[in-house]
Amino acid sequence: MTVYADNAATTRMSRTAIEAMLPYMDGICGNPSSLHSEGQRAAEALQGAREKIAACLGCSPREITFTSGGSEADNQAILTAAEIGRRKSKRHILSTAFEHHAVLHTLEKLERQGFEVELLPVHENGMISARDVEAAIREDTCLVTVMYANNEIGSILPVSEIGEVCQKAGVLFHTDAVQAAGHLAIDVRAQHIDMLSLSAHKFHGPKGIGALYVRQGIPLTTLIEGGAQERGKRAGTENVPAIVGMAAALEEACRNLERNAARMTALRDKLIAGLSRIPHSALNGDPVNRLPGNVNFCFEGIEGESLLLLLDEKGIYASSGSACTSGSLDPSHVLLAIGRPHEIAHGSLRLSLCESNTDEEVDYLLREIPEVVTYLRNMSPLWRDKVSGKREFLLK
Ligand SMILES: *Cc1c(COP(=O)(O)O)cnc(C)c1O
């Protein structure tokens, strides 16, 4: 049996997305900027995709800009707010310690340019409250950027409340909604969101394509200079098939959102209940307020990397805290942000499900994972010291 349980890293493309794309890969070849009718057919496809995505987010199609993915959308949103702030001499930016690196590294770049970046500490359950944000907003704050849902531990942040706080204070609010789009209901107007990033490959669309919602009236900063595509804000001939695939995937995900969430939540909770029985383990993130497909545990006395390799041999595809920055031995900044000690953070496992995972697959995971954990612990000198009382256990 093979179980793909790494949907937070990327998802398999849906039939719907593939079929929507085919006519634009093997048929209509026009450049949407061309005036002839072949070009106009491509331009119409872009417009249709923009309308579908806007409908899923509750905004106007003009407020959608296509990007190469979530990372580019995050970069563009943050640099846009920074540029506006610079003009008003507002150089304070608020974010959280557990954002995606696309956000954190962009903020580090701005710090080197003289911005003051304040990363709010994350509570033990992986949450940040709107009050934390409210208390930290200053006269010179030009941006609040807080993710919609965390990609590692799945916690869902109170984005609507944070949006309200920002609107009252007159501060731009961006949210990295890459893990939320297609999985949680989004309404940018009702939630007072000024900018929002999404990425197609996290909801069964193609890789290398994403979108940025920017509220009308906010002057978007251009990262890629060239032609007049995307109203001059993002040059380069549009990836028409990918854009069409993204729109089809998002529309399908939004249409089935509640049914999918119910399915995944049931599987998730069964997994959490089963894995909680492993002694000296702990669930990371909030037990209730979490993405329907996210399961993340720390198992004391093991290395996440070894766990992943042994699970791979059993056909189980998952990830660990350090897998995102593959090659690096640093534990996950997310697990450190919620207060896990280094030693514990190293032994993490993230299983991220999608709606097509099955009950049988969950049973297989619950059979294999405890076995592999026990096997690895038995090989570990550190574990033996803990069992014999020479060292203390850190987790109950
Ligand atoms: C995957 C992910 C990104 C990056 O998106 P890409 O399309 O891969 O660039 C950004 N933020 C979060 C929360 C993600 O999960």
PDBQT file of the ligand as one rigid body, heavy atoms in Angstrom, charges set to zero:
ROOT
HETATM    1  C1  LIG A 401       3.373  26.230  -0.099  1.00  0.00    +0.000 C 
HETATM    2  C2  LIG A 401       3.285  27.513   0.649  1.00  0.00    +0.000 A 
HETATM    3  C3  LIG A 401       3.824  28.697   0.131  1.00  0.00    +0.000 A 
HETATM    4  C4  LIG A 401       4.608  28.730  -1.160  1.00  0.00    +0.000 C 
HETATM    5  O1  LIG A 401       3.805  28.540  -2.274  1.00  0.00    +0.000 OA
HETATM    6  P1  LIG A 401       4.508  28.155  -3.680  1.00  0.00    +0.000 P 
HETATM    7  O2  LIG A 401       3.398  28.198  -4.664  1.00  0.00    +0.000 OA
HETATM    8  O3  LIG A 401       5.086  26.810  -3.509  1.00  0.00    +0.000 OA
HETATM    9  O4  LIG A 401       5.527  29.225  -3.928  1.00  0.00    +0.000 OA
HETATM   10  C5  LIG A 401       3.664  29.855   0.856  1.00  0.00    +0.000 A 
HETATM   11  N1  LIG A 401       3.003  29.866   2.023  1.00  0.00    +0.000 NA
HETATM   12  C6  LIG A 401       2.469  28.755   2.559  1.00  0.00    +0.000 A 
HETATM   13  C7  LIG A 401       1.729  28.834   3.844  1.00  0.00    +0.000 C 
HETATM   14  C8  LIG A 401       2.609  27.537   1.894  1.00  0.00    +0.000 A 
HETATM   15  O5  LIG A 401       2.085  26.423   2.430  1.00  0.00    +0.000 OA
ENDROOT
TORSDOF 0
